[in-house]
Amino acid sequence: MEVAAYDHAPRVVAEAAYEVAGLALMDSLACAFKALQDPACNQLLGSLVPGATMAFGARVPGTSYQLDPVQAAFNVGTMVSWLQANDPALATESGHLADNLGAILAVADYQARRAEEVGLDPPSVHDVLTAMIKAHEIQ
C-alpha cells in the first residue's frame, strides 16, 4: 500500500531529474538500436508465436513488431539491456534508470494507440520521463 500511496501522491520533481531521465532515455534507445545489430539479440525478439501481431499493439522501436504490451516490454527490455553488461551505472545499489524502460515504453505506446483510437490525449514524453523517475525511486 505504501508504494501505491507514494506513486499517486502529488509532489514536485526537480527539473534535474527530468534532464537525467531524458538522457537515460536517449542512451537506452541508442543501446537498443545498437543491440539490433547483434543476431543473438534478434533471435530473442518478436512474438511468442512467429508472425503473430496484435491490433493496436505496442510497437518495438527499430523493428516492425507490434505486440501485446507484455511481450513488447520483454522485447524492449532485452534490447535496452543487451549492451549493459559492462555499464558502470549498474554497479550502484539503486539500479539503472533504464531497468524499467521496457515496460514503460510498451505501456505508453499501447496507451497512446488506444487513446488515439477513441480520441483522447496520448501519454506525453514528459509522462514517460515521470514514470521512469518514479520507477527508479521505487526500485
C-alpha positions in Angstrom: 0.0 0.0 0.0 2.8 2.4 0.7 4.2 2.1 -2.8 0.8 2.8 -4.3 0.3 5.8 -2.0 3.7 7.1 -2.9 3.0 6.7 -6.7 -0.2 8.6 -6.5 0.9 11.4 -4.1 1.3 14.8 -5.6 4.9 16.0 -5.4 7.4 18.3 -7.1 10.1 16.6 -9.1 13.3 18.6 -9.7 14.0 19.6 -13.3 17.4 18.0 -13.0 15.6 14.6 -12.5 13.8 15.1 -15.8 17.1 16.1 -17.5 18.8 12.9 -16.3 15.8 10.8 -17.2 15.8 12.3 -20.7 19.5 11.5 -21.1 18.9 8.0 -19.9 16.0 7.5 -22.3 18.2 8.7 -25.3 21.1 6.5 -24.2 18.8 3.5 -23.7 17.2 3.9 -27.1 20.7 4.2 -28.7 21.8 1.0 -26.9 18.6 -0.7 -28.1 19.2 0.2 -31.7 22.8 -0.9 -31.5 21.6 -4.2 -30.0 19.5 -4.8 -33.1 22.8 -5.3 -35.0 23.6 -8.4 -33.0 21.9 -11.6 -34.4 21.9 -13.2 -31.0 19.7 -10.3 -29.6 17.4 -10.5 -32.6 16.8 -14.2 -32.0 15.1 -13.3 -28.7 12.8 -10.7 -30.2 9.3 -10.9 -31.7 6.1 -12.6 -30.7 5.9 -16.0 -28.9 4.0 -17.3 -31.9 6.1 -16.5 -35.0 4.4 -13.8 -37.2 1.6 -13.1 -34.6 0.8 -9.4 -34.2 -1.8 -7.5 -32.1 -4.1 -4.8 -33.5 -3.1 -1.6 -31.7 -0.3 -3.5 -30.0 2.8 -1.9 -28.6 5.5 -1.3 -31.2 9.1 -2.3 -30.6 11.4 0.5 -31.6 13.6 -0.2 -34.6 11.6 -3.3 -35.6 8.3 -4.0 -37.4 6.9 -5.8 -34.4 3.5 -4.8 -33.0 3.0 -7.0 -29.9 0.9 -7.3 -26.8 2.3 -4.9 -24.2 3.8 -7.7 -22.1 5.8 -9.2 -25.0 6.7 -5.8 -26.3 8.1 -4.9 -22.8 10.2 -8.0 -22.9 11.5 -7.1 -26.4 12.3 -3.5 -25.5 13.8 -4.5 -22.1 16.0 -7.1 -23.9 17.2 -4.6 -26.5 17.9 -1.9 -23.9 19.8 -4.2 -21.6 21.8 -6.0 -24.3 24.8 -3.8 -24.1 24.7 -3.0 -20.4 26.9 -5.9 -19.3 29.8 -3.5 -18.6 27.8 -0.4 -17.6 29.4 1.2 -14.6 26.0 2.6 -13.5 24.8 -0.9 -12.8 27.5 -1.2 -10.0 25.3 1.1 -7.9 22.9 -0.4 -5.4 19.9 1.6 -6.8 20.0 0.1 -10.2 19.9 1.7 -13.6 17.3 4.2 -14.8 16.6 2.0 -17.8 15.7 -1.1 -15.8 12.0 -0.4 -16.2 12.1 1.2 -19.6 10.8 -1.8 -21.5 7.6 -1.9 -19.6 7.2 1.9 -19.5 7.7 2.3 -23.3 5.5 -0.6 -24.2 2.6 0.5 -21.9 3.0 4.2 -23.1 2.9 3.2 -26.7 -0.1 0.9 -26.2 -1.9 3.6 -24.2 -1.1 6.1 -26.9 -2.5 3.9 -29.7 -5.7 3.2 -27.7 -6.1 6.9 -26.9 -5.8 7.9 -30.5 -8.4 5.3 -31.4 -11.0 6.8 -29.1 -10.0 10.5 -29.5 -8.2 11.0 -26.2 -4.8 12.6 -25.5 -2.0 10.1 -25.6 0.7 10.0 -22.9 3.5 12.5 -23.5 7.3 12.2 -23.3 7.0 14.0 -20.0 4.7 11.3 -18.8 7.3 8.7 -19.8 10.0 10.6 -18.0 7.9 10.9 -14.9 7.3 7.1 -15.0 11.0 6.5 -15.3 11.7 8.7 -12.3 9.0 7.2 -10.1 10.0 3.6 -11.1 13.7 4.3 -10.3 12.8 5.9 -6.9 10.6 2.9 -6.0 13.2 0.5 -7.2 
